[in-house]
Amino acid sequence: MAEITRRAALAAAGTLMAGGAMAAETTAFDFTMEAIEGGPLPLSAFRGRPVLVVNTASFCGYTPQYAGLQTLHERYGPRGLVVLGVPSQDFNQESSDNKKIKDFCEANYDVEFPMTTVSRVKGAQAAPLFAFLAERGGGPPRWNFHKYLVARDGRTVRGFATQTGPEARELVQAIEAALEQIAAGRKRQEA
């Protein structure tokens, strides 16, 4: 079953050729989600930058993590980090109304980072991006506010459990290491 989900995600990304052979290696930047405001949200817009993808929920004990995610966005966004919130009802703690979610996040947590529409993040119906992240980053989310840090290459993914808050040393160190890779890349280009 996992192979079917994996193949479906790869096919959705356009990287599976006839006979099951893979074309170019899929990256997180090959996926497109739907923006919470409406319209496509292609992750290709973030190519070359680390992306922290988080499945979120408005009515969860971990909902206050929105504040920490916004702090990460403010602190590390100027250096290249993208925080991407993906509301999900997979754990029965989210509204199905995208406008209400957006309004809630802005009113209660001053959220300015990009968010998607309500999406499936686990199981056979998971959005292709989440099937990719689960395969690369240690499995599917077990609860709301699971985090995946995607490296600037779009291939390397590290998962962080819900209990690892946005301010946790382990996560902050991983973000800083990913941002150092951007700085090192810029220095090589300038040389």
C-alpha positions in Angstrom: 0.0 0.0 0.0 2.8 2.4 0.8 4.4 1.8 -2.6 1.0 2.6 -4.3 0.9 5.9 -2.3 4.5 6.6 -3.2 3.9 5.9 -6.9 0.8 8.0 -6.8 2.7 11.0 -5.4 5.5 10.6 -7.9 3.1 10.3 -10.7 1.3 13.4 -9.5 4.6 15.2 -9.6 5.2 13.9 -13.2 8.3 11.9 -12.4 7.1 8.4 -13.1 7.7 7.0 -16.5 6.1 4.0 -18.2 7.2 0.8 -16.6 7.6 2.4 -13.2 11.1 3.9 -13.9 11.7 7.3 -12.4 12.6 10.3 -14.5 14.4 13.2 -12.8 14.4 12.9 -9.0 11.4 14.6 -7.4 11.9 17.5 -5.0 9.5 19.3 -2.7 9.7 22.2 -5.2 7.9 20.1 -7.8 4.6 20.2 -5.9 1.8 22.8 -5.9 -0.7 23.3 -3.1 -3.7 25.6 -3.1 -3.1 29.0 -1.3 -5.6 29.7 1.6 -6.5 32.9 -0.2 -7.3 30.9 -3.4 -5.2 30.1 -6.4 -2.1 27.9 -6.8 0.8 28.0 -4.4 3.7 26.4 -6.3 6.5 25.4 -4.1 8.8 26.1 -7.0 8.6 29.7 -5.8 10.7 28.7 -2.8 13.3 26.8 -4.8 16.8 27.1 -3.2 15.4 28.0 0.2 14.7 25.8 3.3 11.0 25.3 3.9 9.4 24.4 7.2 6.1 22.7 6.4 3.8 22.3 9.3 0.3 20.7 9.4 -1.7 23.0 11.6 -5.1 23.1 13.4 -7.1 25.9 15.0 -8.7 23.9 17.8 -5.8 21.8 19.3 -3.8 21.9 22.5 -0.8 22.7 20.3 -2.5 25.6 18.4 -0.4 28.2 20.4 2.6 26.9 18.3 1.3 29.3 15.7 3.0 32.1 17.7 6.3 30.3 17.6 6.0 29.7 13.9 5.3 33.3 13.3 8.4 34.2 15.3 10.5 31.8 13.1 9.0 33.5 10.1 10.0 36.9 11.4 13.4 35.9 12.6 14.6 33.7 9.8 12.4 34.7 6.8 14.8 37.6 5.9 17.6 35.0 5.8 15.7 32.7 3.5 13.5 30.4 5.6 9.9 29.8 4.4 7.4 28.7 7.0 4.4 27.0 5.3 1.3 26.2 7.3 -1.0 23.4 6.0 -4.3 23.3 7.9 -5.6 19.8 8.2 -8.8 18.2 9.5 -7.1 14.7 9.7 -7.1 14.9 13.5 -10.6 16.4 13.8 -9.5 19.8 15.2 -9.8 22.2 12.3 -12.5 24.1 10.6 -13.4 23.2 7.0 -13.8 26.9 6.1 -10.5 28.4 4.8 -11.5 32.0 5.4 -12.3 31.3 9.0 -9.0 29.6 9.4 -7.1 32.5 7.9 -9.1 35.0 10.0 -8.4 33.0 13.1 -4.7 32.8 12.5 -4.4 36.5 11.7 -6.5 37.7 14.6 -5.0 35.4 17.3 -1.4 34.9 16.2 -0.7 37.7 13.6 0.2 34.9 11.1 1.9 36.4 8.0 3.6 33.2 6.6 2.0 31.5 3.7 -0.7 28.9 4.3 -2.6 26.4 2.1 -6.2 25.4 2.0 -7.3 22.6 4.3 -5.5 19.5 3.1 -5.1 15.8 3.9 -1.7 15.0 5.5 -1.8 11.3 6.2 -3.2 8.1 4.7 -4.0 7.1 1.2 -5.7 10.5 0.5 -2.7 12.6 1.7 -1.7 15.5 -0.6 1.1 14.4 -2.8 3.5 16.8 -1.0 2.8 15.1 2.3 3.3 11.6 0.8 6.7 12.9 -0.4 7.5 14.4 3.0 6.4 11.3 4.9 8.6 9.1 2.7 11.7 11.4 3.1 11.1 12.7 6.6 10.4 9.7 8.9 6.8 9.0 8.3 3.4 10.7 8.2 2.3 13.2 10.9 0.9 11.5 14.0 -0.8 14.7 15.2 -1.2 18.4 14.4 1.9 20.6 14.2 4.2 17.9 12.9 7.1 19.7 11.2 9.1 18.8 8.1 12.2 20.9 7.4 13.0 20.7 3.7 16.6 21.6 2.8 17.3 24.0 0.0 17.9 21.1 -2.4 14.3 20.1 -2.0 15.3 16.4 -1.5 16.6 16.3 2.1 13.7 16.3 4.6 13.9 16.1 8.4 10.8 15.4 10.4 10.1 16.9 13.9 7.3 15.6 16.1 4.5 17.7 17.4 6.1 18.0 20.8 9.1 19.7 19.3 7.9 23.3 19.5 9.1 26.0 17.1 11.5 27.3 19.7 13.1 23.9 20.5 16.8 23.9 20.3 16.9 20.9 18.0 14.6 22.6 15.4 16.3 26.0 15.7 19.7 24.4 15.2 18.5 22.5 12.1 17.0 25.8 10.6 20.2 27.7 11.3 22.3 24.9 9.6 20.0 25.0 6.6 20.4 28.8 6.4 24.2 28.5 6.6 24.0 26.3 3.5 22.4 29.2 1.7 25.1 31.6 2.9 27.8 29.2 1.9 26.3 28.8 -1.6 26.2 32.6 -2.0 29.8 33.0 -1.0 30.8 30.3 -3.6 28.9 32.1 -6.3 30.5 35.4 -5.4 34.0 33.9 -5.5 
